[in-house]
Amino acid sequence: MSVAPAGGGKIAVVALTAGGRGLAARLAAALPAELIDPRPSGVMAALALAWPRVDGLVLIMACGVAVRAIAPLLRDKRLDPGVVVLDEAGRFCVSLLAGHLGGANDLARRLAGLTGGQAVITTASDTLGRTALDLWARHNALFLAQGSLTAASARLVNRGELKVFTDLPGELPEDFRAVAEAEGAELVISNRRREPGAALARLTPRNLTLGIGCNRGVSGQRIEEVALAACEENGLDFQAVGGLGSIDIKREEPGLLYFAARHGLEITFYQAGALNSVPGLAPSPAALAATGAQGVAEPAALLLAGKDGQLIVRKNKCKDVTIAIAARPVRLAANYPWSAPGPAATST
């Protein structure tokens, strides 16, 4: 679950009528936003061009017209822009699509503040005062590793609480009921491998960093084997890996680049001097002779983990590959910026 920040990014305003165009011009100037005139090509063609390049759409037109115009463009709630529909007078600002992840709820509230109207929010978590799991997860940099957040959200909305297990420090929202074991949880939050059990969803922070040293010409498949085995043997979820570190002389190593690209991971390359600056690690004469660094895997993992990062798996030397794993510090926050000031009308 990786999406653009709610309520941010580029916004476009589109209106159909003369009265609507007047309101559109005022809103575009105040937001600020791009003003799109659909008359040359028609509203459906104009929206099709705008859809992939904006984060929010303000449509001043009837809801029925808006629904028919955007229907062919819908892809995924994690990717679609937030859509808010307004009447010509700006009395009602209806969050129509992507209320949470696309930021339409916040945009509707913002527009209502500008027009003096009402924001119409229909997402159940907002109307009932429950935690919006998708927004809370994003605010805490948590990613869906398994299951369905939709199912977990439905359980939270219908019952008013959710049984949550986490082994991460920090605070949980009031409608999360902490349980002591992952086995009985409906939502599990951890960077460790967990059996599915009764959990509806499992979230993980991508706070693990892999430090990798390798021989010249090693295949990407071999690096992958060693990395997956290191995580499995230490009870860690590979999906919690957020980056790779190595020495700069491996910048063009095909196998390392292949492994990173295959898993969508960024590689940070360090000079030998930076690797040698990490204190408290046992030097490797072989690494020093070959690279000029007293070690690669452990210091690279720690440098990537940043201040207060901890080495949780010491270097594991296998044929052609050496790997170590560190963890960035994580602390969960109960509160998240899910709403903005302004009057709101809620609908069931």
N, C-alpha and C positions, 0 to 999 in steps of 0.2 A: 504494500500500500504506500505508494510514493506519489505525492501530488503537489501541485502548486499551492502556495500559501493562500488560505481562505481570505477573501476580502482584498487581496492585493493584485497587482498586475494591471494589465491594460483593460480598459472598459470602453464599450461602444454604446451609443444611444441611437435608436432607430424609431422613427415615427411615421405614420401613414397619412394623417390628416393635417390640414393647415393649423388647426388649434394645437394638435399634438406637436407639430414642428416648433411652435413657439416655446412650449415647455421643454422640448428636447434641447433647444439651443441654450436655455437657461441652465439646465442640468449639466450639459456638456461643459459649460464654462465653469460651473461650481465644483464639479467632481475632482479634477478635470477629466474629460473623456473625449474620445473621437466621436464626431457627429457624422452619421451615415445617412445619406438621402437615397431611399430605395426606388425613387421614381424612374430613373433611367433604365433599370434592368428588372424591376419587380422585387417584392420583399423576399421571396424565397431565394432568388439568385443572390441578392445582397447579403442575406444571412449566411448562405453557403460559403461566400467568400470570407466573411468575417469570422465564422465559427472556429477555424483552426488557429487563428492568430490572436484571439482575445481571451481574457480570463473571466470577463463578465459582460453580459448583454442586458441593456435596459430597453425594453420594447414598449412603446407607448401605442397601444392598440388593444383590441378586444382579445380576451384570453383565448377564445376559439381560433382566431386568426393566428395568434402566436403559436398555439399548439400545432396547428396544421403546418405552419412554416418550418418549425424546428424538428418535427417528427422524423423526417428522413435523415437528419443530421446526428441523431442520438447514437452514441457509441458505448460509453461506460461512465458511471458516475464519478470515477476517479479521474476521468479525462475531460468530460464535458464542462464547458464554462457555466458559471452560475447565471441563471436567467431570472430577471424580475420584470413583471408586466405592470404597467401603470395605465390608469384611465387618463383622459385628456386634462382633467382638472388636478390630477395628482392627489386625489383623495385616498386612493388605495394603492399600496405598493405590494404586489403579490409576489412572494418568493415562489417561483414556479418550478425551477429545476436546479438540482445540485445545491440545496440549501446549506449543507454542512461543508462538504469537501470543496465545492465550487465557490463557496462564500456568498450564495444568494441571500441567505437569511440576514447576514450582516449588511449586505448591500441594500436590502429592502429597508432595514432600519435607518441606514444612512440617508437613503432617498426620502423616507418619511420625515426625517429631520429637516430636509431641505424644502419639502413641499408643504409641511404642516399637516400631512395626511397620516394615515395609519399603515403600519407594516403588517401585512397578513402572513403569518407564519403557521404552517400546518404540520411541520415535522413533530412527531409525537414527543420526542425527548424535550423539545423546547416548550411545548404546550403543557406538559406535565411536570416540568422542572427536573427531569432526569439528566444524568450525564450523557452527553453525546459521545459515544465510544470512539467514533472515527476521529472527531476533533481532539478528544482527550489523548488518544493514542498518538496522533501527529504532534501535539504539543510536547509530548514526552519522548519524541523520536522513537516510537515503537512501531514495528512492522508486523504485518500479519504473516505468521509462519505456518499456521495450520488452522483449518476450520473456517467458520463464517462469522464475521462481526455482525452481519445482519441478524443472524439467529441469536447471538448474544444480546444484541440491542433489543430485539423483540422480547426476550426473557426479562430484561431489565425494565422495559416499559410496562409489560403486562403484570409483573409481580412487584415492582417497586424496588427491588434490590437484586444484586448479582453476587453469587459466591465466587470469590477471587482468591487465588493463591499467587503469591509472588515471593521470590527470594531476593528481590532487589530492595535497597533501602529507600526511604522516603515516605510519603503520605498518599493515601488513597481517598477518592471522593466519598462523601457520606453514604451514598447509595451502593457502595461496594462493601460487601460483608467478607472480611478476611477470614480464610480458613487455613488450618495448619498444614494440610496435606494437599498436594496436587490432585490426588486421586478423587477427592470429593468436590473439586472446583468446577465451576462453569466457565471461568476465564482463567487462564494460566499466563503469567507474565514472568518470563525467565529466559536467560541465554543458554540454559542447559537442556539437554535432550530429555524429553518427558514423554511417557506413554500417553496416548490420547485420553484414555479413561472416559469420564463423563463430560469433559470440557467441550464447550461449543466452539471455542476459539483459543488459540495460543498466540500471544504477542511476544516479540523479542526485541531488545535493543540491538542495534548493530554496533556493539562496542568492543568486539574482539578484533585484535590486530595480529596478523601473521607476519613473522619475520622469516624470510626464506633465503638460504644460501644454497647454491646448486652448482654442479659441475657443468662445464661447457657442453652444449649439445644435448642436454637432458630433455626429454619430451615433456610436453604439457600434461599428457596423460599420467606420466610418472609423478610429476609434482602434485597433480590432483589426488592421486592415490595416497601419497604421504600426508597431504593436508587433511583429507577426509578421515584417514585412519587416526591421525593425531586428535582430531575432534572427538571421534567416536570413542577412542580408548580413554579419554578424559571426561566423558559425559557431557561434551559441549555440542551445541547446535551449530553446524556449519553456516546456517542461515544468519547467525549472529555476527559473522565476520564482516567488518566494515571497511577493511583496507589491507594492503600488503606493503611490506617494506623490504628493501634489499640494498645491496651496495651498488654504487653508480657504474661500476665496470660491467654490471649485468643489464645495463639499460637496453641493450639490443638483443638480449637472449631470447630467441624465438619461443622456447617452451614456456618461459615465465610470462611472456607477453600473451601467449595463447591462453594460458590458465587464467590470467586476469581478465581477458576479454570474454572468455567463456562464461565467467561468473559475474561480469559487470563490476569488477573491482578495480579501483584506482591503485596504481603502484607509486610509492614514494621511494626515490633512490637517494641514498646518503653517501657522502664522501667518507673515506676511511677515517679522517680526523674526527668527524662527528660521531661515528660509531665508537671510536676509541675514547670519546669523552664521557661515555656512560659508565658511572662508577659501580663497583661491587660485583662485577662479573669476572668469572675465571677466564683468563686468556687462552686462546687456542694457537699453539705454535704453527700448526698446519695452515690455519686461516691467515695468520700474520705473514707467513712466507708466500702464500698464494695471492693475497689481496692487499697487504699492507694494513689490514684491520685485525685487531686482536680477536674479533668475533664478528659475525654478521647477523645470524638469526635472532639471538637474544637482544642485542642492542637495537637492531632495526625495529623489532616488535615494541620495545619500550619507548623508543623515540616517537614512533607513530602513535602510541597510546597517550603521549603527552604528559604534562605535569600530573602527578599523583597516580599515573598508570601503574599497574602491577603485573609482574611476570607470573602467569598462572600455570604455564607449561614450559619447563626448561627445555633447552635445545634437544631435539630428538634427531640423532644422526642415522640416516638410512642410506641405502645405496644411491649415490648421486644427489641426494637432497638432504639438507638439514633444516629443521623447522622449529620455531618457538612461538608461543602464543602469549600475548599480553591482553589486558583489559583496561579500557578507559573507565574512569569512575562514572557511575550512573546514580541519579537520585530522582525518584518519582515525585511529581508535584500534583497535589489533589486538584488545584484550581487551574483553569485554562481560560483564555480570552475568547469565550464563545458568543458573547453578546455585545451589543453596542447600545448607547443611550438612544431613546426615542420611543414614542408611543407605539404599541403593537396590538393588533387585533388577532386573536388566535382562533382557529377553526378546528373542529373535530371531524 
